């Protein structure tokens, strides 16, 4: 059964979302996945070994390696990964939920 993950919300610019002077707390699975995809290893100093850094794969034909890296990072973060696809338009489609 999927677990709802709640965390501090971020806006479109990845800044902390504040409403009437208060931090906004909301479901955050998509935000966590986005951060794990886009950030590089070493970006989070408290845990420098996390993140897939998908931009590092842009000039590489090793798409299987990218999919594997995403799978490893999602699983390490406590998600059950059902599917990860790279679409023809270059977008990444994931089906992963927290257990």
GUMAR-761187 format. One record per residue (C-alpha): residue in one letter; residue number from 0; z, y, x. Coordinates in nm, 2 decimals, padded with zeros to 4 digits, always signed. Layout:
REM residues N
{code = a; pos = NUM; w = Z; v = Y; u = X};
...
REM end
This chain:
REM residues 99
{code = x; pos = 0; w = +00.00; v = +00.00; u = +00.00};
{code = x; pos = 1; w = -00.10; v = +00.34; u = +00.13};
{code = x; pos = 2; w = +00.19; v = +00.58; u = +00.22};
{code = x; pos = 3; w = +00.16; v = +00.95; u = +00.15};
{code = x; pos = 4; w = +00.20; v = +01.15; u = +00.47};
{code = x; pos = 5; w = +00.35; v = +01.49; u = +00.43};
{code = x; pos = 6; w = +00.35; v = +01.76; u = +00.70};
{code = x; pos = 7; w = +00.32; v = +02.13; u = +00.75};
{code = x; pos = 8; w = -00.03; v = +02.24; u = +00.62};
{code = x; pos = 9; w = -00.29; v = +02.40; u = +00.83};
{code = x; pos = 10; w = -00.56; v = +02.64; u = +00.71};
{code = x; pos = 11; w = -00.93; v = +02.62; u = +00.79};
{code = x; pos = 12; w = -00.87; v = +02.78; u = +01.13};
{code = x; pos = 13; w = -00.60; v = +02.53; u = +01.22};
{code = x; pos = 14; w = -00.33; v = +02.79; u = +01.19};
{code = x; pos = 15; w = +00.00; v = +02.71; u = +01.01};
{code = x; pos = 16; w = -00.04; v = +02.78; u = +00.64};
{code = x; pos = 17; w = +00.23; v = +03.02; u = +00.50};
{code = x; pos = 18; w = +00.27; v = +03.11; u = +00.13};
{code = x; pos = 19; w = +00.51; v = +03.39; u = +00.03};
{code = x; pos = 20; w = +00.68; v = +03.36; u = +00.37};
{code = x; pos = 21; w = +00.74; v = +02.99; u = +00.35};
{code = x; pos = 22; w = +00.56; v = +02.70; u = +00.54};
{code = x; pos = 23; w = +00.34; v = +02.50; u = +00.30};
{code = x; pos = 24; w = +00.42; v = +02.12; u = +00.30};
{code = x; pos = 25; w = +00.15; v = +01.90; u = +00.16};
{code = x; pos = 26; w = -00.03; v = +01.56; u = +00.20};
{code = x; pos = 27; w = -00.17; v = +01.56; u = +00.55};
{code = x; pos = 28; w = -00.36; v = +01.24; u = +00.63};
{code = x; pos = 29; w = -00.69; v = +01.42; u = +00.65};
{code = x; pos = 30; w = -00.54; v = +01.68; u = +00.88};
{code = x; pos = 31; w = -00.39; v = +01.42; u = +01.11};
{code = x; pos = 32; w = -00.73; v = +01.23; u = +01.13};
{code = x; pos = 33; w = -00.91; v = +01.56; u = +01.20};
{code = x; pos = 34; w = -00.67; v = +01.65; u = +01.48};
{code = x; pos = 35; w = -00.69; v = +01.30; u = +01.63};
{code = x; pos = 36; w = -01.08; v = +01.32; u = +01.63};
{code = x; pos = 37; w = -01.13; v = +01.67; u = +01.76};
{code = x; pos = 38; w = -00.85; v = +01.70; u = +02.02};
{code = x; pos = 39; w = -00.87; v = +01.56; u = +02.38};
{code = x; pos = 40; w = -00.62; v = +01.35; u = +02.56};
{code = x; pos = 41; w = -00.37; v = +01.59; u = +02.71};
{code = x; pos = 42; w = -00.40; v = +01.86; u = +02.44};
{code = x; pos = 43; w = -00.06; v = +01.76; u = +02.29};
{code = x; pos = 44; w = +00.19; v = +01.79; u = +02.58};
{code = x; pos = 45; w = +00.46; v = +01.60; u = +02.40};
{code = x; pos = 46; w = +00.23; v = +01.29; u = +02.39};
{code = x; pos = 47; w = -00.06; v = +01.34; u = +02.63};
{code = x; pos = 48; w = -00.22; v = +01.00; u = +02.58};
{code = x; pos = 49; w = -00.32; v = +01.05; u = +02.21};
{code = x; pos = 50; w = -00.65; v = +01.17; u = +02.06};
{code = x; pos = 51; w = -01.01; v = +01.05; u = +02.07};
{code = x; pos = 52; w = -01.19; v = +01.37; u = +02.19};
{code = x; pos = 53; w = -01.52; v = +01.30; u = +02.00};
{code = x; pos = 54; w = -01.69; v = +01.60; u = +02.15};
{code = x; pos = 55; w = -01.68; v = +01.41; u = +02.49};
{code = x; pos = 56; w = -01.93; v = +01.17; u = +02.34};
{code = x; pos = 57; w = -02.19; v = +01.43; u = +02.24};
{code = x; pos = 58; w = -02.42; v = +01.37; u = +02.54};
{code = x; pos = 59; w = -02.34; v = +01.00; u = +02.56};
{code = x; pos = 60; w = -02.52; v = +00.71; u = +02.38};
{code = x; pos = 61; w = -02.20; v = +00.51; u = +02.37};
{code = x; pos = 62; w = -02.13; v = +00.55; u = +02.00};
{code = x; pos = 63; w = -01.95; v = +00.21; u = +01.99};
{code = x; pos = 64; w = -01.71; v = +00.35; u = +02.25};
{code = x; pos = 65; w = -01.64; v = +00.65; u = +02.03};
{code = x; pos = 66; w = -01.59; v = +00.44; u = +01.72};
{code = x; pos = 67; w = -01.35; v = +00.21; u = +01.92};
{code = x; pos = 68; w = -01.16; v = +00.52; u = +02.05};
{code = x; pos = 69; w = -01.12; v = +00.65; u = +01.70};
{code = x; pos = 70; w = -01.00; v = +00.31; u = +01.57};
{code = x; pos = 71; w = -00.75; v = +00.28; u = +01.85};
{code = x; pos = 72; w = -00.60; v = +00.63; u = +01.79};
{code = x; pos = 73; w = -00.58; v = +00.59; u = +01.41};
{code = x; pos = 74; w = -00.41; v = +00.25; u = +01.45};
{code = x; pos = 75; w = -00.17; v = +00.40; u = +01.72};
{code = x; pos = 76; w = -00.08; v = +00.67; u = +01.47};
{code = x; pos = 77; w = +00.02; v = +00.41; u = +01.21};
{code = x; pos = 78; w = -00.30; v = +00.39; u = +01.00};
{code = x; pos = 79; w = -00.47; v = +00.09; u = +00.86};
{code = x; pos = 80; w = -00.84; v = +00.14; u = +00.94};
{code = x; pos = 81; w = -01.09; v = -00.02; u = +00.69};
{code = x; pos = 82; w = -01.41; v = +00.15; u = +00.81};
{code = x; pos = 83; w = -01.54; v = +00.41; u = +01.06};
{code = x; pos = 84; w = -01.91; v = +00.51; u = +01.04};
{code = x; pos = 85; w = -02.13; v = +00.75; u = +01.22};
{code = x; pos = 86; w = -02.38; v = +00.89; u = +00.97};
{code = x; pos = 87; w = -02.74; v = +00.98; u = +01.06};
{code = x; pos = 88; w = -02.65; v = +01.35; u = +01.02};
{code = x; pos = 89; w = -02.39; v = +01.31; u = +01.30};
{code = x; pos = 90; w = -02.09; v = +01.32; u = +01.07};
{code = x; pos = 91; w = -01.81; v = +01.07; u = +01.11};
{code = x; pos = 92; w = -01.69; v = +00.89; u = +00.79};
{code = x; pos = 93; w = -01.35; v = +00.72; u = +00.80};
{code = x; pos = 94; w = -01.16; v = +00.51; u = +00.56};
{code = x; pos = 95; w = -00.80; v = +00.49; u = +00.70};
{code = x; pos = 96; w = -00.46; v = +00.52; u = +00.54};
{code = x; pos = 97; w = -00.10; v = +00.52; u = +00.66};
{code = x; pos = 98; w = +00.08; v = +00.19; u = +00.59};
REM end
